[in-house]
Every structure is written in structure tokens, then in C-alpha cells.
Amino acid sequence: MTNKRTRDARRQFDAFVRDSTSGLVRTAYLLTFDLAEAEDLAQETFTRVAARWDSIRHMEHPRAYARRVLVHLVYDGASRRARWRAELSAATHDDARGFEPADRSASAPFARIDDMTVLQRALAALPEVQRAVLVLRYFEDLTEAQIADLLGCSPGTVKKATWRAMARLRDTIEAHSTGCADHAPATR
């Protein structure tokens, strides 16, 4: 009987991993903007869930539990990732110094990619909680109450963080748009 129960639990866990992987990787990526890190975080999440699978599999929402584990793993490694990003940013800035495209019209087809890059950078510049709130609200479609429960705060804190994050995104994107307009070729 124990062998059958073990096999059933293993099948349930395998199905859980199969059904949850893409969502967890997506959430981790939106919180870290590093696909390799996102995949590692999802793997670590599954490792931690597997260790407690016998109790987790009986929960009403095991994916919500896994998402909570993932978010806490992201927070735990945030300072390390921030240091890496700063080092990479400095290296990229040094490499790109002095680069100015000769013909701006040649880059026009890539404007949408640039817009995504601006959004990604703006999201990455947000404080952890603000970024997490936006990702969980607008990409994971969680309610304010669910986010509050997941982050261990009040729904009012979630609302305030959302409002502040949206204001910062708006300001960052508008500043970028204004900056780009200053460098745009003159039209006649």
C-alpha cells in the first residue's frame, strides 16, 4: 500500500511540476529579468515543495504556496542580483560609450523593441515590493487580497505600492520619451 501511495504522490508531483513550471518561471523572470536566474529559482522552488509534498499536495491551492516560496526566494537573493546587475551595467556602459548611430531612420523598425527595453528597465528599477505587486497583479492576475496574503501585508499596502509603482513607471517612461524626442532628427 505504501508503495502505491508513494507512486501516486510522485505522479501528482510530476503533474504539479509540469503544470506549474511555465507560470513560475514567468513570474520569476518578471521579478528578476534574468531567464537563467528565473529557471534556477523555479527549480529551487520545486525542490523546497518536493521536500514537503506530502502535506502540500493536500492543500487547496498548492500553486499559490509554490508562488509564495518563489517570491520569498527572489527576495532572499535580491541583494546578490542587484550587485550583479550593477556590475553588468557598468561594463555595458563602458562598452557602449561614444556609440551614436549614423542614421536614426535605420533603427525605426526596432522602436517597439526599444519600448520593451524601456519598460523592462523601468520595472527593474522599481523597489522589490513595487515590482512584485505589479507582476502579481497584472501578469499573474491575482487580487489585492491574494497579493497581500502572499506578501504578508495589508491590502492597503498593496494598493499603495501599486499606485507608487505605476507613478514611477509613468515618470520613467515619460522621461525616456522626452529624452528621445530631444535627440530625434528634425522634421521639415
C-alpha positions in Angstrom: 0.0 0.0 0.0 2.8 2.4 0.9 4.5 1.8 -2.5 1.2 2.6 -4.3 0.8 5.8 -2.2 4.4 6.8 -3.0 3.9 6.2 -6.7 0.6 8.3 -6.6 2.3 11.1 -4.7 5.2 11.0 -7.3 2.7 11.2 -10.2 0.9 14.1 -8.6 4.1 15.9 -8.0 5.3 15.3 -11.6 1.9 16.7 -12.8 2.2 19.7 -10.5 5.7 20.5 -11.9 4.6 20.1 -15.5 1.5 22.3 -14.9 3.3 24.9 -12.8 6.7 25.4 -14.4 5.9 28.0 -17.1 4.0 30.2 -14.7 6.7 30.1 -12.0 9.5 30.8 -14.5 7.5 33.7 -16.0 6.9 35.2 -12.5 10.5 34.7 -11.5 11.6 36.3 -14.8 9.4 39.3 -14.4 10.8 39.8 -10.9 14.5 39.3 -11.8 14.7 39.9 -15.6 17.2 37.1 -15.9 16.0 33.9 -17.5 18.7 31.7 -16.1 18.1 33.0 -12.7 14.3 32.6 -13.2 14.8 28.9 -14.1 17.1 28.4 -11.1 14.5 30.0 -8.8 11.7 27.8 -10.2 13.9 24.7 -9.7 14.7 25.7 -6.1 11.0 26.3 -5.5 10.2 22.8 -6.7 13.0 21.4 -4.6 11.5 23.0 -1.5 8.0 22.0 -2.4 9.1 18.4 -3.0 10.5 18.2 0.5 7.1 18.9 1.9 5.0 17.4 -0.9 3.0 15.0 1.3 1.4 18.0 3.2 1.4 20.5 0.3 -0.4 18.2 -2.1 -3.4 18.2 0.2 -3.6 22.0 0.2 -6.4 23.7 -1.6 -4.0 25.8 -3.7 -0.5 24.2 -3.9 0.4 26.6 -6.7 -0.2 29.6 -4.5 2.1 28.0 -1.9 4.8 27.4 -4.6 4.4 31.0 -5.8 4.9 32.2 -2.2 8.1 30.1 -1.9 9.3 31.6 -5.2 8.6 35.2 -4.2 10.5 34.7 -0.9 13.4 33.1 -2.8 13.5 36.1 -5.1 13.6 38.5 -2.1 16.3 36.4 -0.4 18.6 36.7 -3.4 17.8 40.3 -4.4 20.9 41.9 -3.0 23.2 39.5 -4.8 21.3 40.0 -8.1 21.4 43.8 -7.6 25.2 43.7 -7.2 25.5 41.6 -10.4 23.2 44.0 -12.3 25.3 46.9 -11.2 28.5 45.2 -12.3 27.0 44.3 -15.7 25.5 47.7 -16.2 28.9 49.4 -15.6 30.6 47.0 -18.0 27.9 47.6 -20.7 28.0 51.4 -20.2 31.8 51.3 -20.7 31.5 49.3 -23.9 28.7 51.5 -25.3 30.4 54.8 -24.5 30.7 57.0 -27.6 28.3 54.9 -29.7 26.0 57.1 -31.8 24.1 55.6 -34.8 24.9 57.4 -38.0 21.4 57.0 -39.5 18.5 57.0 -36.9 15.9 56.1 -39.6 17.6 52.7 -39.9 16.7 52.0 -36.3 13.0 52.8 -36.7 11.8 49.2 -37.1 13.4 48.5 -33.7 11.4 51.1 -31.8 9.0 48.6 -30.4 11.9 46.5 -29.1 13.3 49.7 -27.6 10.0 50.4 -25.9 10.0 46.9 -24.3 13.5 47.6 -23.2 12.5 50.9 -21.6 9.6 49.1 -19.8 11.8 46.3 -18.7 14.4 48.7 -17.3 11.7 50.8 -15.6 10.3 47.7 -14.0 13.8 46.5 -13.0 14.4 49.9 -11.3 11.4 49.6 -9.1 11.9 48.6 -5.4 11.2 44.8 -4.9 7.8 45.1 -3.3 6.5 47.5 -6.0 7.8 45.3 -8.8 6.3 42.2 -7.1 3.0 43.8 -6.7 2.8 44.8 -10.4 3.9 41.4 -11.6 1.5 39.5 -9.3 -1.4 41.9 -10.1 -1.0 42.5 -13.8 0.8 39.4 -15.0 -0.5 36.8 -12.6 -4.0 38.3 -12.3 -4.0 38.0 -8.5 -6.4 40.1 -6.5 -5.1 42.7 -4.0 -6.2 40.4 -1.1 -4.3 37.5 -2.6 -1.2 39.6 -3.1 -1.4 40.9 0.4 -1.7 37.4 1.8 1.3 36.2 -0.4 3.5 39.2 0.6 2.3 39.2 4.3 1.0 42.7 4.2 -2.4 44.5 4.2 -4.5 45.1 1.0 -4.0 48.8 1.7 -0.2 48.4 1.4 -0.7 46.5 -1.9 -2.9 49.4 -3.2 -0.3 52.0 -2.1 2.6 50.0 -3.6 0.7 49.6 -6.9 -0.1 53.3 -7.1 3.5 54.3 -6.4 4.9 51.7 -8.8 2.6 52.9 -11.6 3.5 56.5 -10.9 7.3 55.7 -11.1 6.8 53.7 -14.3 4.9 56.5 -15.9 7.5 59.1 -14.8 10.4 56.9 -16.1 8.8 56.2 -19.4 7.8 59.8 -19.9 11.3 60.9 -19.1 12.7 58.4 -21.6 10.2 59.6 -24.3 11.2 63.3 -23.6 14.8 62.4 -23.8 14.4 60.5 -27.1 12.4 63.5 -28.5 15.4 65.7 -27.8 17.6 63.5 -29.9 15.2 62.8 -32.8 16.1 64.1 -36.2 14.5 67.4 -37.1 11.5 67.2 -39.5 10.7 69.8 -42.1 
